[in-house]
Amino acid sequence: MDFELNEEQRILQQSVREWAEARVAPFASELDEHHRYPEEQVREMAEMGLLGMCVPEEWGGAGMDPLSYAIAMEEVSRACASTGVVMSVNNSLVCDPLMKWGTDAQKEQWLRPLATGDKLGCFALSEPGTGSDAAAQTCMAVPDGDEWVIDGTKNWITNGPQADTCILIAMVDRSKGVRGIVAFVVDMERDGVHSGPPEDKLGICASGTSSLIFEGYRARDDERLGGVGDGFKVAMSTLDGGRIGIAAQALGIARAAFEKAVLYSTERKAFGGPIANLQAIQHKLADMGTELDAARLLTYRAAVAKGEGGRFGHLSAMAKLYASEMAHRVTHQAIQVHGGYGYVREYDVERHYRDQRITEIYEGTSEIQRLVIARQVLKDAASRM
Ligand code: CAA
């Protein structure tokens, strides 16, 4: 077991950190306040190869490993969680399924521009009445000659207002349950699909989230990703990887709050000295630092397992579960350390607290992560009996 990053990963970490500190963090608060999409930052991420990090170079990506992706996600999200989620959706929820399930022709047409950042992607699984129970899809894809006609509404779509391309999950045959589901690559410029108004959210306010409305959208059969009936597997295997990105996002948010709490505790004076001298504050800092490291180890383990190509869904569920709930506790305590100053916009910790909350919900709630983990625990136990 090796706990050291290799040289390439250390250089990446340093360069993304320097860029994020200079070009992302100074604007994060203003973008959040005005709910403004980080357009320039996304363009610069594209130039740096951060939007298709694990896509092989032959398809326009950076050809890096999943651990490098997690490292970069943490750095970007430490500066701005909204910019982090734009990056994570394009990498994990759009480029990844195209790499895994796409034909060479689909990779050429759809993956290459997404990996270079010329286009931006979104992933449409959830619906107004279908969230955790992802198999209960009502958005319908009906065959018509060598085309499909798609009708239905998708909800909570990160990058929905900005995306050029969408990975869509839809139902073909309800009677077949999870085997009646199909995935498509959707061209958002085509007639028959439009995004709803941007959602007014508690956190990650600078990222775009909207519904997508499909009304007679026509997809060619060669725009189908995977076989008819593979759609649920496309969605689930995509989320296995996506959850590593969200774990890394939670790490970045928590680390930002932790670092600010440490700094503040050395500057703020009470009872005759810096509050960092008080055991009550030291215990908080000790717990925050310990939990952050534990979450990072779980996240790195899941990323390495993904890179090795074995089974990793339960490991990414553990990483996301622990990292997102850790970020809840750490951002809460960061406000506590700041006292009243932590509750106002002038100090960033209130933003980190709001931004963290979604990491316990999207790409599977904490309750769903526990379900995925428990199934594996019971399966392992049964295999030992
Ligand atoms: N990889 C590949 N296949 C998988 C899989 C995986 N990780 N998980 C399940 N499957 C397969 C199973 O093998 C099974 O196939 P067979 O019948 O052929 O064996 C089939 O899928 C059905 O599996 P389950 O019986 O486990 O299905 P289920 O209905 O019990 O659901 C669930 C499982 C874990 C609850 C799943 O529905 C789930 O993960 N729900 C949460 C959905 C979610 O995370 N939504 C987030 C939306 S995305 C988002 O947040 C958008 C954004 O923009 C950020």
Boltz pocket constraint, residues with backbone or C-beta under 6 A from the ligand:
constraints:
  - pocket:
      binder: B
      contacts: [[A, 89], [A, 123], [A, 125], [A, 126], [A, 131], [A, 132], [A, 133], [A, 134], [A, 135], [A, 155], [A, 156], [A, 157], [A, 158], [A, 159], [A, 178], [A, 232], [A, 233], [A, 236], [A, 237], [A, 239], [A, 240], [A, 313], [A, 361], [A, 362], [A, 363], [A, 364], [A, 365], [A, 368], [A, 371], [A, 372]]
      max_distance: 6.0
